[in-house]
Amino acid sequence: MVMLREDSFDRCLGTLRNSFMNCWMKYVWESKVPVEVKMPKWGMMMKEARIVKWLKKEGDIVKKREPLVEAEAEKIVNAVEAPVSGKLVKIIAKEGETYPVGATLGLIEPEGEGK
């Protein structure tokens, strides 16, 4: 009979989970699956925001944390930043319209490894 340490299963599961995540991230990077630009939540009471102005246009190359679009929530205008570096392939949210927190505003095709 094989005796296993009490934490062996958890350690094994953790190793499998890490291997899966590494594999998945490699797949995402190599396949250039578009990354969603989401409407952030800037305050505890924030439920939605109005798109004021896109600072970038479809096809533009963007850098991670670069401002993409201005959104107004509770009379304050904030910039929604790019979650990754890459190419802005699709603008979904239209200027002047209101979107809830978590709504997809656009899609970025990430650049290669090391994004």
C-alpha positions, 0 to 999 in steps of 0.5 A: 500500500502506498502512503501519501502525505496529506497534502499530496493531492492538493500539491498535485492538483496545483501543479496540474492547474499551473500547467494548464494555465501556462498552456492556456496562456501560451495558446492565447498569446500564440493564437492572438485571441482578441482581448475584451476592453471592458467598462471598469467600475470606478466607484462602489455605486457606479452602475454604468457610464456614457462613452464620451469619445474614442481616443483611438480608432480601429486598426490603431496599435495600442500599448498596455495601460494607454487611454483608449476611450473617455467615459463619463460616470457620475459627472466625472470623465475617466479614461478606459485603458488598454488591458494589453498591448496590441491592435484595436481590431473592433470598436463595439461601444458607440460615442454618446451611448451608455453601457453598464459596468462590465460591458465589452467596449472593444476588442484588442488583438494582443501582440506576440509573446511578452505582451 
